[in-house]
Amino acid sequence: MKKIPSILLVDDDETTNYISKLIINRAELTDELLIALNGKEAIDLLKAKCAATKAEGVNRVPCLILLDINMPVMDGFKFLDTLQTIEGFSTKSVVIAVLTTSLDPRDIERVKQFGVNEFISKPLTKESLELLVERHFN
């Protein structure tokens, strides 16, 4: 499987994060796995990564974002909306996959408006991760 430079996992559930981290690390998919517990933490992290990219001239922005929808502080919808305002961030160079227990058609339609076209049911599995990587990074 192709190695991805950096992955950002955005989820407030510690157990889900633990399982996802194990699966990603066992797949030896990335050298850098970043974890944010809500959308605001993720936005702050991405702003810092975009600033570092601009300063260093080397892309520091994660190539893959695994995003939960239902979180406190800032949910996935607000995260996707705020993402559009980050200077130096382009959704064209990042794959965003919604990792969720909610496959409500309204939620799916709402995130599609932000350019998200991948939906993975929790928990993340080796198979769903491999399929995602094959689809977008090979």
N, CA, C and O atoms as CSV, one atom per row, in Angstrom:
chain,resi,resn,atom,element,x,y,z
A,1,MET,N,N,0.838,-1.171,0.000
A,1,MET,CA,C,0.000,0.000,0.000
A,1,MET,C,C,0.889,1.243,0.000
A,1,MET,O,O,1.928,1.281,0.659
A,2,LYS,N,N,0.471,2.233,-0.734
A,2,LYS,CA,C,1.226,3.480,-0.821
A,2,LYS,C,C,1.227,4.205,0.523
A,2,LYS,O,O,0.221,4.220,1.231
A,3,LYS,N,N,2.362,4.804,0.864
A,3,LYS,CA,C,2.482,5.556,2.099
A,3,LYS,C,C,2.054,7.005,1.872
A,3,LYS,O,O,2.438,7.634,0.886
A,4,ILE,N,N,1.252,7.521,2.805
A,4,ILE,CA,C,0.742,8.877,2.755
A,4,ILE,C,C,1.561,9.706,3.744
A,4,ILE,O,O,1.756,9.277,4.881
A,5,PRO,N,N,2.050,10.893,3.335
A,5,PRO,CA,C,2.904,11.682,4.229
A,5,PRO,C,C,2.278,12.001,5.585
A,5,PRO,O,O,2.953,11.907,6.610
A,6,SER,N,N,0.999,12.376,5.604
A,6,SER,CA,C,0.374,12.785,6.863
A,6,SER,C,C,-1.131,12.551,6.817
A,6,SER,O,O,-1.780,12.780,5.796
A,7,ILE,N,N,-1.677,12.089,7.949
A,7,ILE,CA,C,-3.115,11.850,8.088
A,7,ILE,C,C,-3.605,12.595,9.325
A,7,ILE,O,O,-2.939,12.604,10.360
A,8,LEU,N,N,-4.778,13.221,9.207
A,8,LEU,CA,C,-5.416,13.879,10.339
A,8,LEU,C,C,-6.711,13.148,10.668
A,8,LEU,O,O,-7.590,13.008,9.818
A,9,LEU,N,N,-6.819,12.689,11.898
A,9,LEU,CA,C,-8.017,12.032,12.413
A,9,LEU,C,C,-8.726,13.030,13.320
A,9,LEU,O,O,-8.141,13.517,14.287
A,10,VAL,N,N,-9.987,13.334,13.010
A,10,VAL,CA,C,-10.755,14.303,13.785
A,10,VAL,C,C,-11.963,13.593,14.377
A,10,VAL,O,O,-12.940,13.320,13.679
A,11,ASP,N,N,-11.889,13.297,15.674
A,11,ASP,CA,C,-12.956,12.560,16.343
A,11,ASP,C,C,-12.861,12.790,17.842
A,11,ASP,O,O,-11.763,12.802,18.400
A,12,ASP,N,N,-13.991,12.971,18.493
A,12,ASP,CA,C,-14.000,13.211,19.930
A,12,ASP,C,C,-14.003,11.934,20.753
A,12,ASP,O,O,-13.839,11.994,21.971
A,13,ASP,N,N,-14.182,10.788,20.127
A,13,ASP,CA,C,-14.285,9.520,20.851
A,13,ASP,C,C,-12.911,8.867,21.002
A,13,ASP,O,O,-12.298,8.464,20.014
A,14,GLU,N,N,-12.440,8.768,22.224
A,14,GLU,CA,C,-11.102,8.216,22.500
A,14,GLU,C,C,-10.974,6.761,22.044
A,14,GLU,O,O,-9.926,6.363,21.537
A,15,THR,N,N,-12.026,5.970,22.220
A,15,THR,CA,C,-11.981,4.561,21.827
A,15,THR,C,C,-11.871,4.431,20.315
A,15,THR,O,O,-11.085,3.633,19.805
A,16,THR,N,N,-12.661,5.217,19.607
A,16,THR,CA,C,-12.593,5.221,18.144
A,16,THR,C,C,-11.203,5.641,17.683
A,16,THR,O,O,-10.641,5.038,16.769
A,17,ASN,N,N,-10.652,6.669,18.310
A,17,ASN,CA,C,-9.314,7.135,17.954
A,17,ASN,C,C,-8.269,6.057,18.209
A,17,ASN,O,O,-7.352,5.879,17.407
A,18,TYR,N,N,-8.399,5.343,19.310
A,18,TYR,CA,C,-7.459,4.277,19.641
A,18,TYR,C,C,-7.487,3.193,18.563
A,18,TYR,O,O,-6.443,2.761,18.074
A,19,ILE,N,N,-8.698,2.761,18.202
A,19,ILE,CA,C,-8.850,1.714,17.178
A,19,ILE,C,C,-8.324,2.204,15.826
A,19,ILE,O,O,-7.580,1.493,15.150
A,20,SER,N,N,-8.709,3.410,15.440
A,20,SER,CA,C,-8.260,3.965,14.158
A,20,SER,C,C,-6.738,4.097,14.123
A,20,SER,O,O,-6.103,3.774,13.119
A,21,LYS,N,N,-6.166,4.567,15.214
A,21,LYS,CA,C,-4.711,4.724,15.305
A,21,LYS,C,C,-4.015,3.365,15.151
A,21,LYS,O,O,-3.017,3.256,14.438
A,22,LEU,N,N,-4.537,2.341,15.812
A,22,LEU,CA,C,-3.960,0.992,15.688
A,22,LEU,C,C,-3.989,0.512,14.241
A,22,LEU,O,O,-2.994,0.004,13.724
A,23,ILE,N,N,-5.128,0.676,13.600
A,23,ILE,CA,C,-5.283,0.204,12.218
A,23,ILE,C,C,-4.349,0.959,11.282
A,23,ILE,O,O,-3.693,0.347,10.438
A,24,ILE,N,N,-4.280,2.274,11.419
A,24,ILE,CA,C,-3.414,3.080,10.551
A,24,ILE,C,C,-1.949,2.743,10.792
A,24,ILE,O,O,-1.183,2.592,9.840
A,25,ASN,N,N,-1.554,2.625,12.054
A,25,ASN,CA,C,-0.155,2.300,12.367
A,25,ASN,C,C,0.232,0.902,11.908
A,25,ASN,O,O,1.332,0.704,11.391
A,26,ARG,N,N,-0.657,-0.071,12.089
A,26,ARG,CA,C,-0.363,-1.444,11.640
A,26,ARG,C,C,-0.233,-1.521,10.124
A,26,ARG,O,O,0.522,-2.338,9.597
A,27,ALA,N,N,-0.972,-0.668,9.433
A,27,ALA,CA,C,-0.892,-0.641,7.966
A,27,ALA,C,C,0.380,0.059,7.496
A,27,ALA,O,O,0.708,0.032,6.310
A,28,GLU,N,N,1.102,0.692,8.443
A,28,GLU,CA,C,2.312,1.454,8.114
A,28,GLU,C,C,2.031,2.411,6.959
A,28,GLU,O,O,2.788,2.502,5.993
A,29,LEU,N,N,0.920,3.115,7.098
A,29,LEU,CA,C,0.395,3.965,6.040
A,29,LEU,C,C,0.986,5.362,6.033
A,29,LEU,O,O,1.014,6.021,4.993
A,30,THR,N,N,1.469,5.825,7.206
A,30,THR,CA,C,1.959,7.193,7.300
A,30,THR,C,C,3.048,7.318,8.356
A,30,THR,O,O,3.130,6.511,9.282
A,31,ASP,N,N,3.876,8.338,8.202
A,31,ASP,CA,C,4.874,8.654,9.215
A,31,ASP,C,C,4.317,9.631,10.240
A,31,ASP,O,O,4.856,9.749,11.340
A,32,GLU,N,N,3.230,10.339,9.884
A,32,GLU,CA,C,2.668,11.336,10.779
A,32,GLU,C,C,1.153,11.181,10.872
A,32,GLU,O,O,0.425,11.430,9.912
A,33,LEU,N,N,0.698,10.763,12.054
A,33,LEU,CA,C,-0.729,10.665,12.329
A,33,LEU,C,C,-1.074,11.733,13.359
A,33,LEU,O,O,-0.615,11.683,14.500
A,34,LEU,N,N,-1.882,12.693,12.944
A,34,LEU,CA,C,-2.306,13.778,13.813
A,34,LEU,C,C,-3.727,13.490,14.292
A,34,LEU,O,O,-4.553,12.985,13.532
A,35,ILE,N,N,-4.007,13.811,15.546
A,35,ILE,CA,C,-5.342,13.569,16.092
A,35,ILE,C,C,-5.862,14.849,16.728
A,35,ILE,O,O,-5.181,15.482,17.534
A,36,ALA,N,N,-7.087,15.220,16.348
A,36,ALA,CA,C,-7.783,16.365,16.943
A,36,ALA,C,C,-9.096,15.840,17.519
A,36,ALA,O,O,-9.762,15.004,16.909
A,37,LEU,N,N,-9.461,16.339,18.697
A,37,LEU,CA,C,-10.646,15.841,19.384
A,37,LEU,C,C,-11.933,16.579,19.019
A,37,LEU,O,O,-13.015,16.215,19.478
A,38,ASN,N,N,-11.809,17.620,18.189
A,38,ASN,CA,C,-12.994,18.313,17.690
A,38,ASN,C,C,-12.586,19.158,16.486
A,38,ASN,O,O,-11.404,19.268,16.162
A,39,GLY,N,N,-13.564,19.742,15.842
A,39,GLY,CA,C,-13.293,20.528,14.647
A,39,GLY,C,C,-12.426,21.748,14.891
A,39,GLY,O,O,-11.611,22.106,14.040
A,40,LYS,N,N,-12.586,22.393,16.038
A,40,LYS,CA,C,-11.780,23.584,16.330
A,40,LYS,C,C,-10.308,23.224,16.463
A,40,LYS,O,O,-9.449,23.919,15.920
A,41,GLU,N,N,-10.006,22.140,17.185
A,41,GLU,CA,C,-8.612,21.688,17.293
A,41,GLU,C,C,-8.047,21.399,15.910
A,41,GLU,O,O,-6.901,21.740,15.615
A,42,ALA,N,N,-8.852,20.771,15.068
A,42,ALA,CA,C,-8.406,20.423,13.715
A,42,ALA,C,C,-8.153,21.677,12.882
A,42,ALA,O,O,-7.162,21.745,12.156
A,43,ILE,N,N,-9.032,22.661,12.978
A,43,ILE,CA,C,-8.854,23.910,12.238
A,43,ILE,C,C,-7.562,24.601,12.688
A,43,ILE,O,O,-6.777,25.056,11.856
A,44,ASP,N,N,-7.346,24.678,14.002
A,44,ASP,CA,C,-6.127,25.301,14.528
A,44,ASP,C,C,-4.885,24.574,14.029
A,44,ASP,O,O,-3.898,25.204,13.650
A,45,LEU,N,N,-4.939,23.261,14.032
A,45,LEU,CA,C,-3.816,22.451,13.556
A,45,LEU,C,C,-3.561,22.692,12.062
A,45,LEU,O,O,-2.414,22.836,11.638
A,46,LEU,N,N,-4.629,22.732,11.279
A,46,LEU,CA,C,-4.477,22.945,9.840
A,46,LEU,C,C,-3.959,24.343,9.518
A,46,LEU,O,O,-3.181,24.516,8.580
A,47,LYS,N,N,-4.385,25.336,10.290
A,47,LYS,CA,C,-3.853,26.695,10.098
A,47,LYS,C,C,-2.346,26.700,10.333
A,47,LYS,O,O,-1.598,27.318,9.576
A,48,ALA,N,N,-1.905,26.016,11.377
A,48,ALA,CA,C,-0.473,25.936,11.677
A,48,ALA,C,C,0.270,25.194,10.575
A,48,ALA,O,O,1.372,25.594,10.198
A,49,LYS,N,N,-0.312,24.124,10.053
A,49,LYS,CA,C,0.322,23.351,8.975
A,49,LYS,C,C,0.404,24.173,7.686
A,49,LYS,O,O,1.400,24.098,6.967
A,50,CYS,N,N,-0.635,24.953,7.392
A,50,CYS,CA,C,-0.611,25.814,6.203
A,50,CYS,C,C,0.439,26.905,6.352
A,50,CYS,O,O,1.139,27.226,5.392
A,51,ALA,N,N,0.557,27.480,7.549
A,51,ALA,CA,C,1.575,28.509,7.798
A,51,ALA,C,C,2.976,27.920,7.661
A,51,ALA,O,O,3.869,28.561,7.108
A,52,ALA,N,N,3.170,26.698,8.165
A,52,ALA,CA,C,4.474,26.036,8.046
A,52,ALA,C,C,4.798,25.736,6.592
A,52,ALA,O,O,5.945,25.870,6.165
A,53,THR,N,N,3.798,25.336,5.841
A,53,THR,CA,C,3.990,25.065,4.409
A,53,THR,C,C,4.442,26.331,3.694
A,53,THR,O,O,5.366,26.297,2.881
A,54,LYS,N,N,3.792,27.441,3.997
A,54,LYS,CA,C,4.138,28.714,3.370
A,54,LYS,C,C,5.556,29.150,3.759
A,54,LYS,O,O,6.316,29.619,2.913
A,55,ALA,N,N,5.903,28.997,5.026
A,55,ALA,CA,C,7.214,29.436,5.531
A,55,ALA,C,C,8.355,28.560,5.026
A,55,ALA,O,O,9.435,29.056,4.705
A,56,GLU,N,N,8.106,27.248,4.959
A,56,GLU,CA,C,9.169,26.305,4.615
A,56,GLU,C,C,9.210,25.943,3.133
A,56,GLU,O,O,10.233,25.478,2.630
A,57,GLY,N,N,8.103,26.157,2.444
A,57,GLY,CA,C,8.040,25.779,1.037
A,57,GLY,C,C,7.888,24.275,0.831
A,57,GLY,O,O,8.072,23.770,-0.277
A,58,VAL,N,N,7.553,23.569,1.904
A,58,VAL,CA,C,7.339,22.117,1.854
A,58,VAL,C,C,5.932,21.844,2.372
A,58,VAL,O,O,5.541,22.383,3.407
A,59,ASN,N,N,5.171,21.019,1.668
A,59,ASN,CA,C,3.790,20.752,2.066
A,59,ASN,C,C,3.735,20.023,3.406
A,59,ASN,O,O,4.236,18.905,3.532
A,60,ARG,N,N,3.135,20.647,4.386
A,60,ARG,CA,C,2.963,20.075,5.728
A,60,ARG,C,C,1.506,19.729,6.013
A,60,ARG,O,O,1.188,19.224,7.090
A,61,VAL,N,N,0.619,19.996,5.057
A,61,VAL,CA,C,-0.812,19.759,5.239
A,61,VAL,C,C,-1.105,18.265,5.053
A,61,VAL,O,O,-0.622,17.653,4.101
A,62,PRO,N,N,-1.894,17.678,5.959
A,62,PRO,CA,C,-2.240,16.253,5.805
A,62,PRO,C,C,-2.910,15.985,4.459
A,62,PRO,O,O,-3.695,16.798,3.971
A,63,CYS,N,N,-2.592,14.841,3.870
A,63,CYS,CA,C,-3.167,14.446,2.576
A,63,CYS,C,C,-4.543,13.805,2.736
A,63,CYS,O,O,-5.353,13.781,1.810
A,64,LEU,N,N,-4.782,13.285,3.945
A,64,LEU,CA,C,-6.043,12.584,4.230
A,64,LEU,C,C,-6.580,13.075,5.567
A,64,LEU,O,O,-5.859,13.130,6.563
A,65,ILE,N,N,-7.864,13.432,5.568
A,65,ILE,CA,C,-8.548,13.802,6.807
A,65,ILE,C,C,-9.695,12.825,7.010
A,65,ILE,O,O,-10.570,12.689,6.154
A,66,LEU,N,N,-9.680,12.147,8.153
A,66,LEU,CA,C,-10.776,11.266,8.550
A,66,LEU,C,C,-11.605,12.044,9.566
A,66,LEU,O,O,-11.124,12.347,10.658
A,67,LEU,N,N,-12.834,12.367,9.219
A,67,LEU,CA,C,-13.636,13.340,9.956
A,67,LEU,C,C,-14.923,12.748,10.502
A,67,LEU,O,O,-15.726,12.183,9.759
A,68,ASP,N,N,-15.111,12.884,11.819
A,68,ASP,CA,C,-16.388,12.557,12.439
A,68,ASP,C,C,-17.312,13.759,12.238
A,68,ASP,O,O,-16.845,14.885,12.071
A,69,ILE,N,N,-18.600,13.518,12.254
A,69,ILE,CA,C,-19.563,14.603,12.079
A,69,ILE,C,C,-20.040,15.141,13.430
A,69,ILE,O,O,-20.047,16.352,13.650
A,70,ASN,N,N,-20.432,14.250,14.323
A,70,ASN,CA,C,-21.020,14.655,15.597
A,70,ASN,C,C,-19.952,14.770,16.678
A,70,ASN,O,O,-19.499,13.769,17.233
A,71,MET,N,N,-19.555,16.018,16.967
A,71,MET,CA,C,-18.538,16.299,17.973
A,71,MET,C,C,-18.926,17.558,18.736
A,71,MET,O,O,-19.654,18.405,18.218
A,72,PRO,N,N,-18.437,17.679,19.973
A,72,PRO,CA,C,-18.663,18.925,20.716
A,72,PRO,C,C,-17.723,20.028,20.218
A,72,PRO,O,O,-16.840,19.770,19.400
A,73,VAL,N,N,-17.908,21.215,20.696
A,73,VAL,CA,C,-17.115,22.415,20.405
A,73,VAL,C,C,-17.333,22.857,18.954
A,73,VAL,O,O,-17.885,23.931,18.720
A,74,MET,N,N,-16.907,22.045,17.977
A,74,MET,CA,C,-17.154,22.333,16.569
A,74,MET,C,C,-17.396,20.997,15.859
A,74,MET,O,O,-16.509,20.146,15.804
A,75,ASP,N,N,-18.597,20.826,15.321
A,75,ASP,CA,C,-18.913,19.559,14.651
A,75,ASP,C,C,-18.306,19.504,13.247
A,75,ASP,O,O,-17.697,20.467,12.780
A,76,GLY,N,N,-18.483,18.372,12.595
A,76,GLY,CA,C,-17.907,18.163,11.272
A,76,GLY,C,C,-18.431,19.121,10.220
A,76,GLY,O,O,-17.688,19.526,9.326
A,77,PHE,N,N,-19.705,19.490,10.312
A,77,PHE,CA,C,-20.272,20.425,9.340
A,77,PHE,C,C,-19.627,21.802,9.456
A,77,PHE,O,O,-19.240,22.402,8.452
A,78,LYS,N,N,-19.514,22.293,10.673
A,78,LYS,CA,C,-18.886,23.608,10.902
A,78,LYS,C,C,-17.406,23.550,10.512
A,78,LYS,O,O,-16.867,24.512,9.966
A,79,PHE,N,N,-16.754,22.418,10.796
A,79,PHE,CA,C,-15.359,22.234,10.391
A,79,PHE,C,C,-15.223,22.384,8.882
A,79,PHE,O,O,-14.355,23.115,8.404
A,80,LEU,N,N,-16.083,21.690,8.128
A,80,LEU,CA,C,-16.019,21.746,6.665
A,80,LEU,C,C,-16.279,23.156,6.153
A,80,LEU,O,O,-15.653,23.598,5.189
A,81,ASP,N,N,-17.198,23.858,6.797
A,81,ASP,CA,C,-17.503,25.232,6.411
A,81,ASP,C,C,-16.304,26.147,6.697
A,81,ASP,O,O,-15.927,26.964,5.856
A,82,THR,N,N,-15.714,26.007,7.876
A,82,THR,CA,C,-14.580,26.852,8.283
A,82,THR,C,C,-13.336,26.534,7.469
A,82,THR,O,O,-12.511,27.416,7.231
A,83,LEU,N,N,-13.194,25.313,7.048
A,83,LEU,CA,C,-12.040,24.872,6.256
A,83,LEU,C,C,-11.848,25.737,5.010
A,83,LEU,O,O,-10.720,25.987,4.584
A,84,GLN,N,N,-12.949,26.185,4.439
A,84,GLN,CA,C,-12.911,26.998,3.219
A,84,GLN,C,C,-12.217,28.338,3.434
A,84,GLN,O,O,-11.783,28.974,2.474
A,85,THR,N,N,-12.111,28.769,4.689
A,85,THR,CA,C,-11.562,30.089,4.988
A,85,THR,C,C,-10.076,30.073,5.362
A,85,THR,O,O,-9.485,31.132,5.573
A,86,ILE,N,N,-9.471,28.888,5.446
A,86,ILE,CA,C,-8.068,28.807,5.861
A,86,ILE,C,C,-7.159,29.201,4.696
A,86,ILE,O,O,-7.209,28.604,3.620
A,87,GLU,N,N,-6.341,30.202,4.931
A,87,GLU,CA,C,-5.407,30.671,3.904
A,87,GLU,C,C,-4.392,29.573,3.582
A,87,GLU,O,O,-3.737,29.031,4.473
A,88,GLY,N,N,-4.278,29.260,2.299
A,88,GLY,CA,C,-3.315,28.259,1.857
A,88,GLY,C,C,-3.841,26.840,1.849
A,88,GLY,O,O,-3.117,25.917,1.475
A,89,PHE,N,N,-5.102,26.644,2.259
A,89,PHE,CA,C,-5.666,25.296,2.257
A,89,PHE,C,C,-6.482,25.079,0.999
A,89,PHE,O,O,-7.284,25.930,0.614
A,90,SER,N,N,-6.277,23.940,0.360
A,90,SER,CA,C,-7.035,23.609,-0.835
A,90,SER,C,C,-7.625,22.211,-0.694
A,90,SER,O,O,-6.898,21.244,-0.468
A,91,THR,N,N,-8.927,22.111,-0.826
A,91,THR,CA,C,-9.573,20.800,-0.744
A,91,THR,C,C,-9.218,19.930,-1.950
A,91,THR,O,O,-9.467,18.724,-1.935
A,92,LYS,N,N,-8.648,20.522,-2.981
A,92,LYS,CA,C,-8.265,19.756,-4.168
A,92,LYS,C,C,-7.070,18.848,-3.902
A,92,LYS,O,O,-6.900,17.836,-4.582
A,93,SER,N,N,-6.242,19.197,-2.921
A,93,SER,CA,C,-5.049,18.398,-2.645
A,93,SER,C,C,-5.196,17.524,-1.405
A,93,SER,O,O,-4.236,16.885,-0.974
A,94,VAL,N,N,-6.404,17.494,-0.828
A,94,VAL,CA,C,-6.652,16.720,0.389
A,94,VAL,C,C,-7.894,15.863,0.191
A,94,VAL,O,O,-8.908,16.333,-0.325
A,95,VAL,N,N,-7.809,14.606,0.602
A,95,VAL,CA,C,-8.976,13.725,0.587
A,95,VAL,C,C,-9.614,13.797,1.962
A,95,VAL,O,O,-8.954,13.578,2.978
A,96,ILE,N,N,-10.904,14.108,1.986
A,96,ILE,CA,C,-11.641,14.152,3.240
A,96,ILE,C,C,-12.651,13.014,3.222
A,96,ILE,O,O,-13.503,12.931,2.337
A,97,ALA,N,N,-12.537,12.139,4.217
A,97,ALA,CA,C,-13.462,11.019,4.348
A,97,ALA,C,C,-14.215,11.171,5.662
A,97,ALA,O,O,-13.605,11.341,6.718
A,98,VAL,N,N,-15.524,11.110,5.596
A,98,VAL,CA,C,-16.344,11.184,6.793
A,98,VAL,C,C,-16.369,9.790,7.414
A,98,VAL,O,O,-16.765,8.811,6.782
A,99,LEU,N,N,-15.936,9.733,8.664
A,99,LEU,CA,C,-15.905,8.503,9.447
A,99,LEU,C,C,-16.985,8.654,10.501
A,99,LEU,O,O,-16.813,9.400,11.465
A,100,THR,N,N,-18.098,7.951,10.327
A,100,THR,CA,C,-19.263,8.247,11.155
A,100,THR,C,C,-20.134,7.028,11.412
A,100,THR,O,O,-20.038,6.012,10.724
A,101,THR,N,N,-20.984,7.155,12.418
A,101,THR,CA,C,-22.022,6.145,12.668
A,101,THR,C,C,-23.324,6.574,12.007
A,101,THR,O,O,-24.246,5.769,11.869
A,102,SER,N,N,-23.406,7.832,11.600
A,102,SER,CA,C,-24.619,8.367,10.995
A,102,SER,C,C,-24.521,8.319,9.474
A,102,SER,O,O,-23.710,9.018,8.866
A,103,LEU,N,N,-25.344,7.498,8.884
A,103,LEU,CA,C,-25.418,7.491,7.426
A,103,LEU,C,C,-26.775,8.058,6.989
A,103,LEU,O,O,-27.371,7.617,6.006
A,104,ASP,N,N,-27.231,9.035,7.744
A,104,ASP,CA,C,-28.463,9.735,7.447
A,104,ASP,C,C,-28.319,10.402,6.077
A,104,ASP,O,O,-27.356,11.136,5.854
A,105,PRO,N,N,-29.250,10.162,5.161
A,105,PRO,CA,C,-29.155,10.758,3.823
A,105,PRO,C,C,-29.014,12.277,3.833
A,105,PRO,O,O,-28.362,12.843,2.955
A,106,ARG,N,N,-29.618,12.941,4.818
A,106,ARG,CA,C,-29.495,14.405,4.910
A,106,ARG,C,C,-28.064,14.805,5.258
A,106,ARG,O,O,-27.533,15.774,4.714
A,107,ASP,N,N,-27.442,14.050,6.171
A,107,ASP,CA,C,-26.044,14.324,6.523
A,107,ASP,C,C,-25.129,14.107,5.329
A,107,ASP,O,O,-24.227,14.904,5.067
A,108,ILE,N,N,-25.370,13.024,4.613
A,108,ILE,CA,C,-24.546,12.701,3.434
A,108,ILE,C,C,-24.670,13.809,2.392
A,108,ILE,O,O,-23.669,14.259,1.835
A,109,GLU,N,N,-25.889,14.242,2.133
A,109,GLU,CA,C,-26.106,15.306,1.145
A,109,GLU,C,C,-25.457,16.609,1.596
A,109,GLU,O,O,-24.901,17.347,0.782
A,110,ARG,N,N,-25.527,16.884,2.875
A,110,ARG,CA,C,-24.957,18.119,3.414
A,110,ARG,C,C,-23.433,18.152,3.268
A,110,ARG,O,O,-22.876,19.175,2.869
A,111,VAL,N,N,-22.754,17.046,3.586
A,111,VAL,CA,C,-21.286,17.059,3.471
A,111,VAL,C,C,-20.835,16.984,2.015
A,111,VAL,O,O,-19.746,17.451,1.682
A,112,LYS,N,N,-21.649,16.409,1.157
A,112,LYS,CA,C,-21.305,16.385,-0.269
A,112,LYS,C,C,-21.199,17.800,-0.836
A,112,LYS,O,O,-20.438,18.043,-1.772
A,113,GLN,N,N,-21.960,18.725,-0.270
A,113,GLN,CA,C,-21.912,20.116,-0.717
A,113,GLN,C,C,-20.545,20.737,-0.458
A,113,GLN,O,O,-20.183,21.732,-1.086
A,114,PHE,N,N,-19.786,20.151,0.464
A,114,PHE,CA,C,-18.440,20.638,0.772
A,114,PHE,C,C,-17.367,19.868,0.002
A,114,PHE,O,O,-16.175,20.066,0.238
A,115,GLY,N,N,-17.778,18.998,-0.911
A,115,GLY,CA,C,-16.814,18.266,-1.718
A,115,GLY,C,C,-16.383,16.936,-1.136
A,115,GLY,O,O,-15.478,16.293,-1.669
A,116,VAL,N,N,-17.010,16.514,-0.059
A,116,VAL,CA,C,-16.692,15.212,0.536
A,116,VAL,C,C,-17.435,14.144,-0.251
A,116,VAL,O,O,-18.641,14.249,-0.478
A,117,ASN,N,N,-16.700,13.113,-0.667
A,117,ASN,CA,C,-17.375,12.053,-1.405
A,117,ASN,C,C,-17.048,10.659,-0.872
A,117,ASN,O,O,-17.369,9.651,-1.502
A,118,GLU,N,N,-16.414,10.615,0.283
A,118,GLU,CA,C,-16.104,9.328,0.914
A,118,GLU,C,C,-16.796,9.238,2.268
A,118,GLU,O,O,-16.718,10.160,3.079
A,119,PHE,N,N,-17.466,8.129,2.500
A,119,PHE,CA,C,-18.152,7.883,3.759
A,119,PHE,C,C,-17.758,6.502,4.249
A,119,PHE,O,O,-17.910,5.507,3.542
A,120,ILE,N,N,-17.251,6.461,5.470
A,120,ILE,CA,C,-16.824,5.200,6.054
A,120,ILE,C,C,-17.582,5.018,7.361
A,120,ILE,O,O,-17.582,5.903,8.217
A,121,SER,N,N,-18.227,3.864,7.511
A,121,SER,CA,C,-18.930,3.583,8.758
A,121,SER,C,C,-17.930,3.219,9.835
A,121,SER,O,O,-16.970,2.489,9.591
A,122,LYS,N,N,-18.169,3.743,11.044
A,122,LYS,CA,C,-17.320,3.400,12.181
A,122,LYS,C,C,-17.602,1.970,12.598
A,122,LYS,O,O,-18.728,1.498,12.443
A,123,PRO,N,N,-16.634,1.286,13.108
A,123,PRO,CA,C,-15.243,1.709,13.262
A,123,PRO,C,C,-14.475,1.540,11.955
A,123,PRO,O,O,-14.874,0.770,11.082
A,124,LEU,N,N,-13.373,2.267,11.835
A,124,LEU,CA,C,-12.477,2.115,10.692
A,124,LEU,C,C,-11.952,0.691,10.691
A,124,LEU,O,O,-11.585,0.160,11.739
A,125,THR,N,N,-11.913,0.075,9.527
A,125,THR,CA,C,-11.359,-1.278,9.412
A,125,THR,C,C,-10.185,-1.247,8.445
A,125,THR,O,O,-10.025,-0.302,7.672
A,126,LYS,N,N,-9.383,-2.271,8.497
A,126,LYS,CA,C,-8.253,-2.385,7.576
A,126,LYS,C,C,-8.757,-2.359,6.131
A,126,LYS,O,O,-8.160,-1.716,5.267
A,127,GLU,N,N,-9.859,-3.064,5.881
A,127,GLU,CA,C,-10.413,-3.154,4.537
A,127,GLU,C,C,-10.910,-1.797,4.037
A,127,GLU,O,O,-10.645,-1.418,2.896
A,128,SER,N,N,-11.636,-1.061,4.900
A,128,SER,CA,C,-12.152,0.244,4.464
A,128,SER,C,C,-11.014,1.235,4.248
A,128,SER,O,O,-11.079,2.078,3.353
A,129,LEU,N,N,-9.972,1.133,5.071
A,129,LEU,CA,C,-8.805,1.998,4.904
A,129,LEU,C,C,-8.076,1.678,3.603
A,129,LEU,O,O,-7.707,2.586,2.858
A,130,GLU,N,N,-7.870,0.402,3.329
A,130,GLU,CA,C,-7.185,-0.002,2.087
A,130,GLU,C,C,-7.966,0.443,0.858
A,130,GLU,O,O,-7.382,0.922,-0.114
A,131,LEU,N,N,-9.274,0.287,0.902
A,131,LEU,CA,C,-10.118,0.701,-0.229
A,131,LEU,C,C,-10.023,2.207,-0.450
A,131,LEU,O,O,-9.926,2.664,-1.589
A,132,LEU,N,N,-10.051,2.972,0.626
A,132,LEU,CA,C,-9.924,4.427,0.540
A,132,LEU,C,C,-8.591,4.831,-0.079
A,132,LEU,O,O,-8.547,5.697,-0.952
A,133,VAL,N,N,-7.522,4.214,0.364
A,133,VAL,CA,C,-6.188,4.528,-0.143
A,133,VAL,C,C,-6.062,4.122,-1.611
A,133,VAL,O,O,-5.520,4.877,-2.419
A,134,GLU,N,N,-6.552,2.950,-1.954
A,134,GLU,CA,C,-6.509,2.505,-3.364
A,134,GLU,C,C,-7.252,3.488,-4.263
A,134,GLU,O,O,-6.776,3.830,-5.345
A,135,ARG,N,N,-8.395,3.931,-3.821
A,135,ARG,CA,C,-9.259,4.809,-4.610
A,135,ARG,C,C,-8.632,6.180,-4.848
A,135,ARG,O,O,-8.807,6.764,-5.917
A,136,HIS,N,N,-7.904,6.696,-3.862
A,136,HIS,CA,C,-7.442,8.082,-3.942
A,136,HIS,C,C,-5.940,8.305,-4.018
A,136,HIS,O,O,-5.504,9.402,-4.366
A,137,PHE,N,N,-5.143,7.301,-3.705
A,137,PHE,CA,C,-3.707,7.537,-3.614
A,137,PHE,C,C,-2.852,6.609,-4.477
A,137,PHE,O,O,-1.625,6.674,-4.407
A,138,ASN,N,N,-3.458,5.765,-5.274
A,138,ASN,CA,C,-2.665,4.888,-6.156
A,138,ASN,C,C,-2.640,5.393,-7.572
A,138,ASN,O,O,-2.020,4.775,-8.437
